[in-house]
Amino acid sequence: MALAATASLALSACAGGSTSGGTGGDTSTVKIGFLGDLSGENAAIIIPPFNGATMAINEYNATNPKTKIQLVKYDSQAKNEQATALVQQAITTDKIVAMIGPSFSGESKATGAILEQAKIPNVSPSATNPGLAQNGWKYWHRVVANDDDQGPKIADFLIAAKSPKSAYVLSDDQEYSVGLSSSMEKELKAKGIPTQRDKFAKDASDYSSTVNKVKAANPDIIMFGGYYAQGGRLLKQLRDGGVNATFATGDGSLDVQLVTAAGGKAAEGAIIGCPCLIPFEGTTGALKDWADKYKKSSGVDPAIYATEGYDAATAFINAVKAGKVTGPDINEYLSTESFEGASKPIKFKANGEPETNSIFVYRVVGGKVTLLGPSDKAKLEG
């Protein structure tokens, strides 16, 4: 039965590769999915790349191409079982030919084999777990650096800026959180920084056990690998518990809701790393022009992974422009693709990883998230 189901998915994917909506010289349409947490507790990380992808596809369709693209959204709410069901729906019922996403690492791990078997090329704008590139998947890609790049560079920035004598690394039990925290811990220990580690449940609301452990250790820096929903609660409870060490985290917490969840003042000075460049106020040139178009399209300023969502969609748009309208043909096109994206130059390695992997550092100042710069050049004052 399992083999029959797998075969059915594969056959359905092949059927989904054909265009629809017209014959002869008429315009046809292909469907591309977007899968991610669009309404869950960490949706603020995924709505910007969805907006970016929507903007890219609307721009393309406005040119009246021979083959138009319909973007179909799938709200996983960051639940792996929900993501799995949605991927199966996307393949068998909606007959998509490509997928932007899955957006989070856990749902990417849960659905990657299904997409692979069905020959549906997928490009994630935001999943960073390193293990995703080690599955041998040929249809999987991402446009962001992984946590083995992100974690060490955030740690190295803190070591250079704060000269810590001790550190404490924290995570919850989500796939992304565990992976990023492990890469942080590994780098700290490799650089000779005595480091302790603790983990708590994703859905816990009381972190007093962890707070007490950190307070007893009295570290100079605290590094958390996780999303802002958990990070904000953790930061508030650490500060309420009298722990004042420098707090640093990664891309999953790069949202103003980290500040609000921490109660505002508790988040002051927090460091956030990300393999993304957000067009903040003061941005100039082509990125400023892009940010203006994004705000006109979405009604809000660009935020985390907005540019990456745009670039992931553009990768597929370029394939469709080249006449590739089936999963296998689109995937083959991705292997040779190279273009200057909104976020960075986009080109994929054979394992689906991006060629470019810059990490940027942000800091909470005056209740706002501000850009310090690339991790190897950013300076921390105060």
Backbone torsions as a table, in degrees:
resi	resn	phi	psi	omega
1	MET	NA	-40.5	179.4
2	ALA	-63.3	-41.9	179.0
3	LEU	-65.2	-38.6	179.7
4	ALA	-65.1	-40.2	179.7
5	ALA	-65.0	-41.5	179.4
6	THR	-63.3	-43.4	179.6
7	ALA	-62.7	-38.6	179.0
8	SER	-61.8	-41.6	178.6
9	LEU	-62.6	-42.7	-178.8
10	ALA	-64.2	-44.4	179.8
11	LEU	-64.3	-39.2	179.6
12	SER	-64.5	-36.2	179.5
13	ALA	-65.4	-41.0	178.7
14	CYS	-62.2	-40.6	178.7
15	ALA	-64.2	-35.2	-178.3
16	GLY	-71.5	-11.6	-178.3
17	GLY	-76.1	-16.3	-179.1
18	SER	-79.2	151.7	179.0
19	THR	-83.3	164.2	-178.4
20	SER	-141.9	164.0	173.3
21	GLY	90.7	51.8	177.2
22	GLY	136.7	158.3	177.8
23	THR	-131.9	166.2	178.3
24	GLY	58.7	-121.2	-177.3
25	GLY	-89.8	2.7	-178.9
26	ASP	-67.8	159.4	176.4
27	THR	-69.5	137.2	175.4
28	SER	-114.1	170.2	-176.0
29	THR	-136.3	137.8	169.8
30	VAL	-116.1	152.6	-179.3
31	LYS	-105.4	130.7	174.5
32	ILE	-122.0	131.2	-178.0
33	GLY	-90.5	159.8	168.6
34	PHE	-130.8	119.3	-177.1
35	LEU	-121.0	127.2	177.1
36	GLY	178.6	-179.5	-179.7
37	ASP	-78.9	99.3	-177.2
38	LEU	-103.7	-4.4	179.5
39	SER	-146.8	4.4	-179.5
40	GLY	-84.6	-169.6	-173.5
41	GLU	-70.7	-18.0	177.7
42	ASN	-115.7	27.7	-175.7
43	ALA	-64.1	-24.0	-177.9
44	ALA	-63.2	-17.5	176.8
45	ILE	-79.9	-28.4	-171.1
46	ILE	-102.4	-27.0	178.4
47	ILE	-60.7	-42.5	178.1
48	PRO	-59.3	-46.8	176.6
49	PRO	-65.2	-31.0	174.6
50	PHE	-63.8	-43.4	177.0
51	ASN	-61.8	-40.2	179.1
52	GLY	-64.0	-43.4	178.7
53	ALA	-64.6	-41.3	178.9
54	THR	-61.4	-43.1	179.0
55	MET	-60.6	-45.9	-178.7
56	ALA	-61.7	-44.5	-177.1
57	ILE	-71.7	-36.7	175.9
58	ASN	-64.0	-40.6	177.5
59	GLU	-61.2	-43.3	179.9
60	TYR	-65.2	-48.4	-178.5
61	ASN	-63.1	-28.3	-179.7
62	ALA	-67.9	-15.1	178.7
63	THR	-84.1	2.3	-179.0
64	ASN	55.4	55.6	-179.4
65	PRO	-73.0	163.8	177.8
66	LYS	-64.7	-38.3	176.9
67	THR	-115.9	113.4	177.8
68	LYS	-87.8	165.1	-179.5
69	ILE	-119.8	130.1	172.1
70	GLN	-104.1	121.1	178.4
71	LEU	-89.0	122.1	-179.5
72	VAL	-110.3	121.1	-176.4
73	LYS	-96.1	143.5	-179.7
74	TYR	-130.0	115.6	-176.5
75	ASP	-92.4	102.3	-178.1
76	SER	-80.9	-19.5	-173.8
77	GLN	54.3	25.1	179.5
78	ALA	62.6	24.2	177.9
79	LYS	-103.7	119.7	-173.5
80	ASN	-60.0	-41.8	-178.8
81	GLU	-67.5	-33.4	177.3
82	GLN	-70.4	-39.8	177.7
83	ALA	-61.7	-40.7	179.7
84	THR	-62.2	-45.7	178.9
85	ALA	-63.7	-38.8	-179.1
86	LEU	-69.0	-37.5	177.3
87	VAL	-63.7	-42.2	178.1
88	GLN	-63.4	-39.4	176.0
89	GLN	-63.6	-43.7	-178.2
90	ALA	-60.3	-38.0	-177.5
91	ILE	-78.8	-51.4	-170.4
92	THR	-84.0	-36.6	-176.3
93	THR	-97.8	-50.6	-175.1
94	ASP	-84.3	-19.6	175.9
95	LYS	56.2	52.2	174.4
96	ILE	-69.0	158.5	176.2
97	VAL	-109.3	-9.8	179.6
98	ALA	-161.4	162.4	-178.1
99	MET	-135.3	127.0	168.0
100	ILE	-87.6	115.0	-170.5
101	GLY	113.9	-163.6	-5.3
102	PRO	-57.8	153.7	-169.1
103	SER	-85.0	-34.4	-179.5
104	PHE	-103.6	159.2	-175.4
105	SER	-67.2	-41.4	-178.4
106	GLY	-62.5	-45.7	-179.9
107	GLU	-72.1	-27.6	174.7
108	SER	-65.6	-43.0	178.5
109	LYS	-65.0	-38.6	-176.7
110	ALA	-71.1	-28.0	-172.6
111	THR	-113.3	-8.4	-174.3
112	GLY	-57.4	-42.4	-178.5
113	ALA	-67.5	-34.0	178.6
114	ILE	-65.9	-47.0	178.2
115	LEU	-63.6	-38.3	178.7
116	GLU	-63.1	-48.1	-178.9
117	GLN	-63.1	-36.1	-179.2
118	ALA	-83.3	-3.0	179.3
119	LYS	59.6	47.5	176.2
120	ILE	-106.8	109.0	178.5
121	PRO	-64.8	136.5	179.6
122	ASN	-132.8	139.4	178.8
123	VAL	-126.8	113.8	179.7
124	SER	-87.6	134.2	175.5
125	PRO	-86.3	-4.2	-168.3
126	SER	-154.2	-6.7	-179.3
127	ALA	-79.5	124.8	-169.3
128	THR	-118.2	-0.8	-178.2
129	ASN	-61.8	127.7	-176.3
130	PRO	-60.4	-34.2	-175.7
131	GLY	-63.8	-17.9	-179.0
132	LEU	-63.4	-27.8	-179.2
133	ALA	-87.3	1.0	-174.3
134	GLN	-110.5	15.4	-178.7
135	ASN	-94.7	-4.7	-178.3
136	GLY	76.5	14.0	179.6
137	TRP	-70.7	133.3	179.9
138	LYS	-95.7	-16.5	-176.5
139	TYR	-103.5	1.6	-177.3
140	TRP	-98.2	139.6	178.0
141	HIS	-149.1	163.1	169.5
142	ARG	-148.4	158.9	-178.7
143	VAL	-112.5	17.6	178.3
144	VAL	-126.6	153.1	175.2
145	ALA	-66.3	152.3	-179.2
146	ASN	-89.6	176.0	-174.1
147	ASP	-69.8	-18.8	174.9
148	ASP	-73.2	-15.7	170.0
149	ASP	-92.8	-46.0	-174.0
150	GLN	-66.4	-53.6	-175.7
151	GLY	-56.8	-51.9	179.8
152	PRO	-61.8	-37.4	-177.5
153	LYS	-71.4	-33.0	174.0
154	ILE	-67.3	-42.6	178.8
155	ALA	-62.3	-44.1	-179.4
156	ASP	-64.2	-37.2	177.0
157	PHE	-61.4	-44.7	-179.5
158	LEU	-66.3	-39.3	179.1
159	ILE	-61.7	-43.8	179.8
160	ALA	-68.4	-36.4	-174.8
161	ALA	-82.9	-34.6	-170.8
162	LYS	-116.7	-12.0	-177.6
163	SER	46.3	55.7	-175.0
164	PRO	-69.2	146.6	175.2
165	LYS	-97.4	-14.8	177.7
166	SER	-157.2	157.9	-177.9
167	ALA	-144.4	157.4	174.5
168	TYR	-130.8	127.5	-179.3
169	VAL	-109.2	131.9	-176.6
170	LEU	-125.9	152.5	174.1
171	SER	-155.4	164.7	164.9
172	ASP	-97.6	-163.9	-173.3
173	ASP	-101.1	17.3	176.5
174	GLN	-79.9	153.0	-176.5
175	GLU	-53.5	-50.0	-179.5
176	TYR	-62.0	-46.5	-175.5
177	SER	-62.6	-45.8	179.7
178	VAL	-62.7	-43.3	-177.8
179	GLY	-65.2	-47.3	-179.4
180	LEU	-65.2	-41.9	179.3
181	SER	-62.7	-38.2	179.1
182	SER	-63.8	-39.6	179.6
183	SER	-69.7	-33.9	175.4
184	MET	-64.8	-48.5	-178.6
185	GLU	-60.7	-44.1	-178.7
186	LYS	-60.0	-42.0	-178.5
187	GLU	-70.2	-41.6	178.9
188	LEU	-59.8	-44.6	-179.7
189	LYS	-68.4	-36.4	178.7
190	ALA	-64.3	-28.9	179.3
191	LYS	-91.8	9.6	173.8
192	GLY	81.5	18.7	179.2
193	ILE	-92.6	116.5	176.3
194	PRO	-56.4	125.0	-170.5
195	THR	-134.6	134.3	173.0
196	GLN	-112.9	163.3	-174.0
197	ARG	-141.0	145.5	174.2
198	ASP	-147.4	156.0	-178.2
199	LYS	-137.4	143.0	178.1
200	PHE	-130.5	166.7	-177.7
201	ALA	-74.0	140.9	-179.0
202	LYS	-53.1	-42.7	-173.9
203	ASP	-92.9	7.7	177.9
204	ALA	-68.3	148.4	175.9
205	SER	-112.6	-20.4	-179.1
206	ASP	-110.5	112.4	-178.9
207	TYR	-104.0	23.9	-172.8
208	SER	-60.0	-35.7	179.0
209	SER	-61.3	-46.0	178.4
210	THR	-65.7	-44.4	-179.9
211	VAL	-58.5	-43.3	-179.6
212	ASN	-63.7	-38.7	178.1
213	LYS	-64.7	-44.4	-179.5
214	VAL	-65.8	-42.4	-179.4
215	LYS	-62.2	-39.8	179.4
216	ALA	-66.7	-34.2	-178.9
217	ALA	-76.4	-26.9	179.2
218	ASN	51.4	57.0	-178.3
219	PRO	-76.3	162.3	175.9
220	ASP	-81.3	-32.0	178.7
221	ILE	-136.0	150.8	174.6
222	ILE	-123.1	130.6	177.9
223	MET	-119.6	127.4	-178.5
224	PHE	-119.3	127.4	174.3
225	GLY	-103.9	105.5	-178.2
226	GLY	176.2	-175.7	-177.1
227	TYR	-89.4	160.8	-174.1
228	TYR	-64.1	-29.0	-178.9
229	ALA	-61.0	-42.8	176.9
230	GLN	-81.7	-38.3	-177.6
231	GLY	-63.0	-39.4	179.2
232	GLY	-65.7	-44.0	177.9
233	ARG	-63.5	-42.6	179.8
234	LEU	-61.6	-46.9	-177.6
235	LEU	-62.5	-41.8	178.4
236	LYS	-61.8	-44.6	-177.9
237	GLN	-70.5	-31.8	175.1
238	LEU	-63.8	-47.8	-178.7
239	ARG	-67.2	-40.6	177.2
240	ASP	-62.8	-28.7	-179.9
241	GLY	-86.0	4.2	176.8
242	GLY	87.2	14.9	177.8
243	VAL	-94.3	117.0	-173.8
244	ASN	-115.4	10.9	-179.5
245	ALA	-62.1	153.7	176.2
246	THR	-57.0	129.9	-177.4
247	PHE	-107.8	128.4	178.8
248	ALA	-132.3	147.6	-178.8
249	THR	-148.3	-175.8	-174.9
250	GLY	-114.4	-162.6	-170.4
251	ASP	-60.1	-31.3	-179.1
252	GLY	-63.8	-14.2	179.7
253	SER	-110.7	10.1	-177.7
254	LEU	-82.8	75.2	177.2
255	ASP	-157.8	149.6	-178.8
256	VAL	-61.0	-18.4	178.2
257	GLN	-68.8	-16.9	169.9
258	LEU	-61.4	-41.2	-178.8
259	VAL	-69.3	-48.9	-177.5
260	THR	-66.4	-38.5	179.1
261	ALA	-67.3	-27.7	178.7
262	ALA	-84.2	-4.8	180.0
263	GLY	88.9	19.7	175.8
264	GLY	83.8	-88.9	-173.2
265	LYS	-59.2	-34.1	-177.5
266	ALA	-62.4	-24.1	-177.5
267	ALA	-88.5	-7.3	-176.8
268	GLU	-56.6	129.4	178.7
269	GLY	87.1	-5.3	180.0
270	ALA	-61.2	141.8	179.7
271	ILE	-103.3	135.1	179.9
272	ILE	-132.1	124.8	176.4
273	GLY	-101.3	154.3	179.7
274	CYS	-160.6	139.7	172.5
275	PRO	-81.7	46.9	-176.9
276	CYS	-146.9	148.9	176.4
277	LEU	-115.5	111.9	-178.5
278	ILE	-91.1	128.7	178.9
279	PRO	-71.6	86.4	179.5
280	PHE	-81.4	174.5	177.1
281	GLU	-56.3	135.0	-177.8
282	GLY	101.0	-10.2	176.7
283	THR	-63.1	141.9	-178.2
284	THR	-126.2	173.9	173.0
285	GLY	71.8	-148.2	-175.0
286	ALA	-62.5	-35.8	179.8
287	LEU	-67.0	-36.4	176.4
288	LYS	-64.2	-42.8	178.4
289	ASP	-61.7	-41.9	178.7
290	TRP	-63.5	-43.5	-179.2
291	ALA	-61.8	-37.9	178.5
292	ASP	-64.7	-42.2	179.0
293	LYS	-66.2	-38.6	178.9
294	TYR	-62.8	-44.3	-178.5
295	LYS	-65.4	-38.0	177.5
296	LYS	-65.8	-37.6	-178.8
297	SER	-74.2	-42.2	-171.5
298	SER	-101.7	-19.4	-178.6
299	GLY	83.4	3.5	179.7
300	VAL	-139.7	163.1	175.9
301	ASP	-70.8	151.2	177.1
302	PRO	-64.6	145.3	179.7
303	ALA	-131.8	-162.8	-174.3
304	ILE	-52.9	131.2	174.1
305	TYR	63.0	15.6	173.7
306	ALA	-63.7	-46.0	179.7
307	THR	-66.5	-35.7	179.9
308	GLU	-67.2	-37.2	175.8
309	GLY	-63.2	-40.7	177.4
310	TYR	-62.3	-43.8	-177.5
311	ASP	-70.1	-37.4	177.4
312	ALA	-62.1	-42.9	177.5
313	ALA	-65.5	-40.0	-179.0
314	THR	-62.6	-35.5	177.6
315	ALA	-58.3	-42.4	178.6
316	PHE	-74.5	-38.3	178.3
317	ILE	-58.4	-43.8	179.4
318	ASN	-61.0	-37.9	178.6
319	ALA	-65.2	-44.0	179.6
320	VAL	-65.1	-39.3	176.3
321	LYS	-57.3	-34.8	-178.9
322	ALA	-82.2	6.1	176.7
323	GLY	88.3	13.2	-179.4
324	LYS	-93.2	114.7	-174.1
325	VAL	-128.9	8.3	172.8
326	THR	-117.5	156.6	-179.0
327	GLY	-52.8	-52.5	-179.2
328	PRO	-60.9	-39.6	-179.6
329	ASP	-68.9	-40.8	177.1
330	ILE	-62.9	-42.7	-178.8
331	ASN	-63.3	-40.5	177.8
332	GLU	-62.7	-38.9	178.5
333	TYR	-63.6	-40.5	-179.4
334	LEU	-58.9	-32.0	-177.1
335	SER	-67.6	-19.5	-179.4
336	THR	-111.9	-0.5	-172.8
337	GLU	-73.2	142.6	176.1
338	SER	-155.5	118.4	179.1
339	PHE	-152.7	161.8	178.9
340	GLU	-85.7	105.6	-177.4
341	GLY	-83.8	176.1	175.4
342	ALA	-68.9	-32.6	-176.5
343	SER	-91.2	-33.9	-172.9
344	LYS	-178.1	171.6	170.6
345	PRO	-64.3	132.5	-177.0
346	ILE	-106.3	118.5	175.0
347	LYS	-156.5	138.2	-174.6
348	PHE	-105.0	140.0	171.2
349	LYS	-76.3	171.0	-177.7
350	ALA	-61.3	-27.8	-179.6
351	ASN	-91.8	9.1	177.6
352	GLY	91.0	-7.2	178.4
353	GLU	-73.3	152.8	176.0
354	PRO	-76.7	149.3	177.3
355	GLU	-69.8	-32.1	-176.3
356	THR	-103.5	132.3	-173.8
357	ASN	-139.6	45.3	178.8
358	SER	-66.6	144.3	176.7
359	ILE	-116.8	133.5	179.7
360	PHE	-113.9	152.2	-177.4
361	VAL	-115.3	134.6	179.2
362	TYR	-122.3	160.5	179.2
363	ARG	-143.1	142.8	176.0
364	VAL	-82.7	117.7	179.5
365	VAL	-132.5	123.2	179.2
366	GLY	61.3	31.5	179.2
367	GLY	80.4	3.3	179.9
368	LYS	-119.3	150.8	176.1
369	VAL	-85.7	123.9	-178.0
370	THR	-122.2	149.6	-179.7
371	LEU	-86.2	128.1	173.6
372	LEU	-92.6	-33.2	178.1
373	GLY	132.5	-174.0	176.3
374	PRO	-57.9	145.7	-173.2
375	SER	-59.4	-29.4	-178.1
376	ASP	-87.7	-3.6	-179.2
377	LYS	-126.3	-16.0	-176.0
378	ALA	-65.8	146.6	178.6
379	LYS	-119.4	141.6	-179.8
380	LEU	-111.2	112.4	179.1
381	GLU	-95.7	134.2	177.2
382	GLY	82.5	NA	NA
